[in-house]
Amino acid sequence: MRRARPRPRIRANSRAVAALALSTAALTALTACGAAPEEKAATGANGVKSAEAASVADFGGLDKLVAAAEKEGELNVIALPPDWANYGELIKSFQAKYKVKIKSENPDGSSSDEIAAVKSRKGQKRAPDVLDLGIAFARSGAAENLFAPYKVA
């Protein structure tokens, strides 16, 4: 009698790992979306302002980015439901690891709500730093230059 082989869980695990990696990248890319006011923008080791850094390397490395984020003390996120893509645990773990308070607004908001917040709060302290957008909204926002450039190293 042949034993039934367990079904591979690669696809589900791959999605979970991809979601975790993407979420972690989004949370650590502190300046990926929304620009801080010029006079308050942190400056990295290379003299690059946080709102202009296109990579962690531009900012002088992860340690410099973390130090600047901890100095700023807050990270504004929008439309990150705690029960979606494990955002609740990611936010909790991020706050425990770094000395940065995460202000989560409108967790059930839509991509349209996120884009509206980026536009209406540009240059304000409460402008969103992290977004979770649908691809169409991400493309239109990029075409409108709403986001700081960011390159994954």
C-alpha positions, 0 to 999 in steps of 0.5 A: 500500500502506498503512503500518501505524500503530504502536499507541498506547502511551498505556495502558501509558505512562499506567500507568507514569506513574501508578505513578511519580507514586503511588510518588513521592507515597507516598515523599515523603509521609513521614508519611502512615501511622503516627504517631511518638511525640509527643515525637519528632514533627517540627514544621513552620513552622506549628507542626503536628506531622508526624503531624498535617499533612494536607498539605505546606502544613500543614508549611510547604512541601516544603523544611520537610518535607524538612529535617524528614525529613533531620533524622529521618534514616530512612523506614520502608517495608514491602511495597515489592518492588524489582521492582514499580512500579519501587520499587527505583529509586524508593527508590535515587533518593530516598536519593540525592536526600535524606539519608534512609535508607530501611529496607525491611522485608518487601518481599513482604508483603501488605496484611494484613501492612502493616496489622498492622505499623501497629497493632502498632508505633504510636508506635514508631520502626520504625512504617511511614511508607509503605505500598502497600495494596490498596484494601479494606485502605486503606479499612478502615485509614482507617475505623479511623483508622490513618493520618494524614490527607493531602491532595494539594495 
